[in-house]
């Protein structure tokens, strides 16, 4: 589903009965009851996502679409990776300081570091990708578990054998080796 699908007819959302609704994906109507899992990778709908709307109305329409998607994703009874927060459709929009604070709360080693000096480790459920050492995997997995965010990019600094958390965000690169398959596996294994 893309922001373009939100502009197509066929949507029906019933907050009290979400499974009775209809969504549109790939331009085609789809019964919400047939959706078995969602991977949310969009932080919000931008004005540039709605080029068919009059320029003076794009900001408003994009904000309304974002609000609708937040409500819709929050009501889905199927697994949603990552569940939306009030200000981000793909999980908590925490800044670097908040992720460092979460690491400290989880009793993980943490310190600020320039992004160019970090290694990115992608967490998908209980799997980690992009790490050179087991210590990096473990640290990334522990931060994801503590924060309750199943899809997470964790930035680590220091040597691979003794890493520290330098930040994190919810913008996961699904093109990385094995990441898309891991997402699919996680959605399929969810209750």
N, C-alpha and C positions, 0 to 999 in steps of 0.2 A: 504494500500500500504506500502511496506517495501523497503529498499534498494535492496533487492534481485529482486524485480519487475523491478527495473531500468535496470537490466542486461538482461531482457527477450526481445525478439523481439516483435515488435508491436507498439512501441512509434512513434508518429508523432506530432511534435510541429510546428505550423505555427504562429509566433508572430503576424502577421497582421490579422490572422483569427483564434484565439484560439479555437473557437467552432468547427472548421473543423478538429481538432487534435484527436489523439487517445492516451490513456494512458494504462497502464497495472496495474491491481490491483488483488491480489490473484492469480497471474499467468495468468489472462485472459485479453484480449484486451477489452477496454471500451471506447466508444465514449465520448469525452470531453463534448459534448453537453448534455449528460445524467447525468453529475455530478451536483448535486444540492447544494453541500456544502462540505467543507473540513475543518477538524480540524488538524492543523499542530502541531505535538508534537516533531518533530525531529529537533534538532538544526543544525545538519550538518551530512553528511555521513562520517563515520570514516573508516580508513583502515581496521579495524576489521569487518566492515559491508560487505566487498567484499573479502571474503576468497578464492573465486574461481579465483581471479586475481593473476597473478604472484607477489610474494612478493615485488619485486623491482618496480612494477608499481602501487601498491595499493594506495599510497599517492596521486599520480597524478590522478588516476581514481576516488578516493573518492572526491577530490577537484572539478573535472569536473562534477561529479554527483551533488554535492552541488550547483555549479553554474547553472547547468541546472534546478534543482528543484527551485532555487530562481527565475529564469526567468519564468518558467512554472507556479508556484504558483502566481507570480505577475500578470500574464496575465489572470488568470481565472476570468470570469465575475460573477461567483457564490460567495456566502459568503465564506471567508477563515478566520478561527480563528486559530491563529493570523497570519496576513499577514507577509511575510518575510521581514527582513531588509537585507541590503547588507552583513552583517556578521553573520546572524542567521536566520534559516528557520522558526522559531516559534515566531518571534517578536523581539523587541529590546533587545540586549544582555547587558543591562546596569548592571554595578556593584553596590554594596551596596551604594556607595557614590552618584551615579547618581540617584538612587531611592530616597535617602534621599533629594537630591536637588529637585527632582520633587515634593515630599511631601511639602517641604517648599514653592515652587512656587505655589502650590495649597492651601496655607495657612492652611496646616494640621500640627498638632504637630508631631515632628520627633526628634529622637536622635539615635545614634548608640548604639547597645546593643549586648552582646554575643548571638549567635544563640540559645544556650541552655536556655536562659532566654526569649525566644520569643514564641508566639503562631502563628501558621500558619493559615491564613484564605484564602480559595480558592474562587476566584471570577469567575463566569461564567455569563457574561452579566450583568444583574441587580440582580443576586442572589449571596449570600455569604454562604459558608459552613465552618464549623469548628470553628465558633465563639461561645463564651459562653455568650456574651452580645450584645445587639443592638448597643451599641457604637462601638464595634469592627467591626460589619457588616458595619455600616455607614462609618467608616474611610476607610476600605478596598475598598468599592464600590466607594468612592469619588476619591481615588488614581487611581483606574482602569479607571474610566471615564475621569479624567484629563489627564492621559497618553495615552488614546485611545487604551488600550489593553484589549480586552474582556475576555481573559483567563489569570489570574494572581494569583500568590501566594503571598500574602502580609504577612510580618512578623511584628507582633505587640509586643510591650513591655509594661510593666506597668500593673496596675490593669485593669481588664476587663471593669470596669465602666468608666475609664479615660485612654484609651490606647494611645500610640504614635507609629508612623510608625518607624520601625527599619530596614526596607529593603523590598525588593520584588524581584521576578524573574518570568520568563515565564515558568518554569518547573512545570506544574500542574499535580498532581496525579489524574488521571482519575478513580482510583479504590476507591476513597473516596465515602462515602454514598451520593448517589444522583447526583454526579458530571457528570458521563457519560450521565445520562438522561437529565440533564440540558443542556449539550452541544448539544445533539440531539434536544432538544426543541428550543434552540437558533438558530440552523441552519435551523430548519423548519419554524420558525417565521420570519426569515430574508427576506427582500423583494427580 
